[in-house]
């Protein structure tokens, strides 16, 4: 009887473990989180004109959640906000290499002043 109970328990675990593994989720963007050096390089490329901030249009394709990154909600990101967003995994890994990200060249026109 103990053998049957042990086999039943082993079978239940064999079924439950893969099911549990499928339902556990990784934190958002954890696979693409960049190092501080990569974040700094991405900022340097994004703010090529050295204005000290970038608009939402410039950050498009580089910052995955602009509203979350824009801590003071002024419609632009400073280097401090960008680095914090990068630390949270809100900046795409392609930003450091310049591949696939729009706005990474820093040559887009500045947003109109309001």
VEXKEFI-805339 format. One record per residue: residue in three letters; z, y, x of N, C-alpha, C in turn. Coordinates in steps of 0.02 Angstrom, whole numbers, plus 50000, padded with zeros to 5 digits. Example, Ala and Ser with C-alpha at 12.3 -4.5 7.8 and 13.67 -1.06 7.14 Angstrom:
// VEXKEFI-805339
ala503904971650660503904977550615503904983550660
ser503544988850642503574994750684503945000250645
//
This chain:
// VEXKEFI-805339
unk500004994050041500005000050000500005006450044
unk500375006150099500385011950143499695013250173
unk499335008050187498665008750216498205012250165
unk498245010250102497835013350050498015020650042
unk498655022350043498875029250037498655033350097
unk498695030450157498475033950217497725035150216
unk497345030150193496615030950188496435036350136
unk496805036450081496675041450029496825048450055
unk497365049150093497545055650121497035057850172
unk496805053250214496295054850264495635056850230
unk495465053550177494855055150140494905062150109
unk495495063650081495595070150051495545075650103
unk495825074550162495765079450216495045080250239
unk494695074750244494005074950266493575079050218
unk493755078950156493375082950106493625090150104
unk494285091150111494575097850104494435102350164
unk494435099650224494345103850283493675107450283
unk493105103950271492465107650269492435112650212
unk492735110950156492745115650099493145121850117
unk493705121050151494115126750172493735130950223
unk493405127750269493025131250321492475135550290
unk492185133250236491645136950204491915143050166
unk492535142850145492805148450106493145153650149
unk493295152050211493605157150254493065161750279
unk493215168150278492715172950300492955176650362
unk492485178350404492635182250463492685189550442
unk493055193650477493065200750462492375203750467
unk492225208550425491575211650424491395214550493
unk490785212950515490505215550578490865213250641
unk491295208150636491665206150695491205203450749
unk490645200450729490185197550778489815202950817
unk489755208950789489365214250821489795219750851
unk490445218650853490885223850880490725224850954
unk490655231050973490435232751041491035234751084
unk490955234151150491465236351197491485244051198
unk492015246751227492065254051232491495256851275
unk491295253351327490745255651369490095255751330
unk489985250651288489375250451247489395255951194
unk489975257251167490055262651118489895269451149
unk490165270551209490035276851244489295277651260
unk488975272251282488255272551296487855273951232
unk488065270951177487725272151113487805279451091
unk488405282251100488515289251083488075293751125
unk488045292451190487635296451235486905296551214
unk486655290751194485955290351170485865293851103
unk486365292951059486305295950992486355303550995
unk486795306151036486895313351042486545315951106
unk485905314151113485525316051173485495323651182
unk485505327351127485475334651131486155337751148
unk486665333551152487345335651171487635341151127
unk487525340451062487815345251015488535343750998
unk488755337651013489445335750999489535332450931
unk489005332150892489045328750827488355326250808
unk488345321350762487715318750736487745318550660
unk487185319650629487145319550556487075312450531
unk487145311750466487065305150435486355302650446
unk485865307050444485165305050455485075302450526
unk485375305850575485325303650645485675296850655
unk486215295850619486605289750627486325283850587
unk485845285150543485565279850502485275274350546
unk485445268150529485205262450568485645260850628
unk486125265250642486595264250698487305263150671
unk487515267450625488175266950594488085263550527
unk488435257950517488325253950457488655256850395
unk489195260750402489535263750345489745270850364
unk489275275550354489385282450375490005285550342
unk490095284250277490655287250242491325284950271
unk491365278650289491975276050320492075279050389
unk491535280250425491575282950493491745290350493
unk491525294050443491625301350439492325302850413
unk492815302650457493515303150438493685309550400
unk493385315150419493555321450386493045323450332
unk492575319050318492085319950264491685326450269
unk491505328350331491125334550339490365333350344
unk490165327050337489445325450338489155324450407
unk489585324550458489345323250526489885319350564
unk489675316050616490145312250658490235315650725
unk490855316650744490995318950812491045312750856
unk491105313750921491165308050966491795304150950
unk492335307450934492965304150918492875299650856
unk492555302350804492435298450744491965292550758
unk491445293750799490975288550816491315282950855
unk491735284750903492075279650944492565275650901
unk492905278950854493365275450809492975270650765
unk492395272950740491965268650698491715262750739
unk491535263950800491305258650844491855253550855
unk492455255950865493025251450875493165247250814
unk492995249750755493085246050692492495241450678
unk491985241550721491395237250710490885240250663
unk490905246850654490445250150608489805252650642
unk489735251350706489135253350743488775247050763
unk488115246850752487735240750766487645239750841
unk487615233550861487535231850931486875234450959
unk486365235150916485715237650940485765244950962
unk486305248350943486375255350962486435256051037
unk486765251351070486865251851142486215250851181
unk485775246751154485145245351189484595249951166
unk484695253051108484175257551081483635253851044
unk483715247351035483205243551000483375242750927
unk482915244350885482995243250814483395248450777
unk483705253050810484105258050776483745264650770
unk483715267250710483405273750699483905279050720
unk483685284150751484135289650769484445288950837
unk484335283450870484665282350934484355286650990
unk483745289050980483435293151032483735300051035
unk484035302250979484335308850977483815314350970
unk483185312550959482665317550954482495319550883
unk482865316750835482735318550765482955325750754
unk482635329050708482825336050696483535336450671
unk483875341750690484565342750668484565343850593
unk485115341950561485165342950490485225350450475
unk484965352550417484995359650401485715361950394
unk485865367950417486535370750411486665372850340
unk487275371550318487445373250249487895379150247
//
